[in-house]
Amino acid sequence: MKFKVERDVLADAVAWAARSLPSRPPLPVLAGVLLETGPSGITLSSFDYEVSARVDARAEVADDGRALVSGRLLADIARSLPDRPVELAAEGAKVVLTCGSARFTLMTLPVDDYPALPTMPSASGSISGDLLAAAVGQVAVAAGRDDTLPVLTGVRVEIEGETVTLAATDRYRLAVRELTWKPEQGGLSAVALVPARTLAETAKALASSGDVTIALAAPGGVGEGLMGFEGGGRQTTTRLLEGEFPKYRSLLPSESATVATVETAPFVEAVKRVALVAERNTPIRLAFAAGEVVLEAGAGDEAQASEAMEADLTGEAISIAFNPGYLLDGLGAIAASHAQLSFTTPNKPAVITAGGGESSGDTEPAADYRYLIMPVRLSG
């Protein structure tokens, strides 16, 4: 194997292939990135039995072949190379990389022991990469991080015709986003539970790829149990999670007794300031009354803080408390100039949505996003 490739092309390709490499691979070969030559250039691949990544890159191929090398080491080297063409050549059990006067020798891993990558399922439809990245970013923030509850670490993807609904919850908050896409066939209906971390990283990496193809296998079909994404010559598959996702729609209130609208940016800054005195797992208290909201944290002999700001209120005055981190996550995800907070009672979940103004970094209305947050009960 021998080829020449531009430095930036190599660096981008290796970064994509190496992004999902396990930090502690169960087998040494799974720490590798597979380099293969092809008719139009090279292909770089990685796989850890859960997530696979593959990318095609243009290169001048002198000799065909393939080699398996340490993915993280190759990624570190590719990022640090001077802006010159890069030559890679397999020499026995080594791969020699040359770029200008820089020369690296990498030991190869046993390529014959490397597992075959899973087959990409058939395309189900496509969606704009930047829209997918924005929507996934809004929802994944509410996914759980406790691996002992794997169902809650995923994003539920529901497909009904031209509508895709994304939902995630960690039991303390729930994020739901609806968006439209272009299905390959009419009347398509499917449900999948995708690992949130993998989905978020993939969507972010494909944000600038134009249209992204989403592939979801039919039961019993090729690639069953997998979901695939492809865009800009890059593709990835991930194994789906198994289990029963909570029936989240019943958690969303059908009506509200109080609705408050605030300017998002000033409200976020006020929450951050007041939360400075809140100890870990200590809530921030919000008192909404006509024309204003008062934010407070701390009590008794502890450090205390309070701040008031304008708020438009419809309905009865209400005092309620939230985990400040969860509150900031929801406010940061709505991507609108004003936030609307809808309440029923101080002990029931509140819903944050866009309350007017333009959404940012998105091509669909911010009103398609809902963030439900559980309040914290206050003693007394």
Secondary structure, 3 states (H helix, E strand, C coil): CEEEECHHHHHHHHHHHHCCCCCCCCCHHHHEEEEEEECCEEEEEEECCCEEEEEEEECEEEECCEEEEEHHHHHHHHHHCCCCCEEEEEECCEEEEEECCEEEEEEEECHHHCCCCCCCCCEEEEEEHHHHHHHHHHHHCCCCCCCCCHHHHEEEEEEECCEEEEEEECCCEEEEEEEECEECCCCCEEEEEEEHHHHHHHHHHCCCCCEEEEEECCCCCCCCCEEEEEECCEEEEEECCCCCCCCHHHHCCCCCCEEEEEEHHHHHHHHHHHHHHCCCCCCEEEEEECCEEEEEECCCCCCCEEEEEECEEEECCEEEEECHHHHHHHHHHCCCCEEEEEECCCCCCEEEEECCCCCCCCCCCHHHEEEEECCCCCCC
